[in-house]
Amino acid sequence: MHEGCGGCGGIVMADSVRDRVIAIIAEQAVLDVADVKPEMSLEDLGIDSLGLVESIFAIEEAFDISVPYNANEPGKSDFDISSVDAIVRAVEALVAAKAA
């Protein structure tokens, strides 16, 4: 489950969140995890608005968090979906806030 980390030498919380988010996005895009790059947008990956909503539901379930994203008003969201890396950072922040 910890493939593609570049030999991190062990699982730390940030890597675990990153790996799980990328795995969720890769599954939604029907791609191999290795094909999902941090700078890619969901559009680059072929994920449409329905796929985005399904990804968000999967992320909420995987981390037991509530993602502040309203598909009806995406421009009013504080949840950055501009790239894979932005999504990972936003989820890491939500997970850290929940743990605090």
Legacy VTK file of the C-alpha trace (Angstrom):
# vtk DataFile Version 3.0
C-alpha trace
ASCII
DATASET POLYDATA
POINTS 100 float
0.000 0.000 0.000
2.963 2.291 0.380
4.164 2.185 -3.216
5.594 5.137 -5.044
6.817 6.943 -1.943
10.401 6.989 -3.160
11.700 4.908 -0.271
10.609 7.061 2.633
11.925 4.481 5.103
8.696 4.357 7.101
5.178 5.593 7.183
4.607 8.924 8.834
1.253 10.629 9.190
1.746 13.104 6.338
2.893 10.369 3.941
0.007 8.170 4.991
-2.530 10.928 4.300
-0.821 11.783 1.006
-0.738 8.144 -0.106
-4.380 7.541 0.795
-5.618 10.721 -0.919
-3.639 9.932 -4.072
-4.960 6.360 -4.027
-8.545 7.675 -3.814
-7.955 10.116 -6.674
-6.218 7.435 -8.771
-9.122 5.046 -8.230
-11.616 7.709 -9.306
-9.507 8.491 -12.399
-9.070 4.759 -13.131
-5.304 5.260 -13.188
-2.327 3.675 -11.504
-1.172 5.597 -8.422
2.191 6.198 -10.142
0.408 8.090 -12.941
-1.071 10.668 -10.536
1.360 13.577 -10.217
1.103 16.337 -7.556
0.880 19.152 -10.105
-1.991 17.569 -12.056
-5.496 18.981 -11.879
-8.552 16.764 -11.605
-9.355 17.798 -15.167
-5.900 16.547 -16.263
-6.812 13.217 -14.699
-10.193 13.061 -16.449
-12.193 13.501 -13.242
-15.452 15.356 -13.834
-17.700 17.078 -11.283
-19.422 13.819 -10.328
-16.029 12.158 -9.896
-14.956 15.063 -7.706
-17.984 14.627 -5.456
-17.349 10.869 -5.254
-13.688 11.555 -4.404
-14.678 13.957 -1.649
-17.108 11.417 -0.176
-14.350 8.769 -0.261
-11.887 11.165 1.424
-14.430 12.044 4.119
-15.055 8.368 4.785
-11.374 7.371 4.736
-10.324 10.059 7.237
-13.585 10.558 9.155
-13.539 14.273 8.339
-15.956 16.755 6.849
-14.643 18.425 3.695
-15.873 22.020 3.339
-16.846 21.737 -0.302
-20.216 22.510 -1.829
-20.542 21.139 -5.354
-23.382 23.591 -6.013
-21.129 26.553 -5.176
-17.543 25.430 -5.839
-16.250 29.002 -6.018
-17.298 29.647 -2.420
-15.320 26.736 -1.007
-12.252 27.022 1.207
-11.229 23.542 0.016
-8.609 23.964 -2.719
-9.120 21.496 -5.577
-6.755 23.192 -8.045
-4.286 20.271 -8.078
-3.628 16.885 -6.521
-1.060 18.495 -4.221
-3.550 21.200 -3.147
-6.115 18.529 -2.281
-3.520 16.552 -0.315
-2.490 19.673 1.647
-6.129 20.567 2.360
-6.876 17.041 3.614
-3.689 17.029 5.734
-4.852 20.302 7.336
-8.317 18.888 8.042
-6.844 15.699 9.537
-4.434 17.744 11.700
-7.257 20.032 12.868
-9.358 17.009 13.809
-6.467 15.523 15.793
-5.848 18.778 17.672
LINES 1 101
100 0 1 2 3 4 5 6 7 8 9 10 11 12 13 14 15 16 17 18 19 20 21 22 23 24 25 26 27 28 29 30 31 32 33 34 35 36 37 38 39 40 41 42 43 44 45 46 47 48 49 50 51 52 53 54 55 56 57 58 59 60 61 62 63 64 65 66 67 68 69 70 71 72 73 74 75 76 77 78 79 80 81 82 83 84 85 86 87 88 89 90 91 92 93 94 95 96 97 98 99
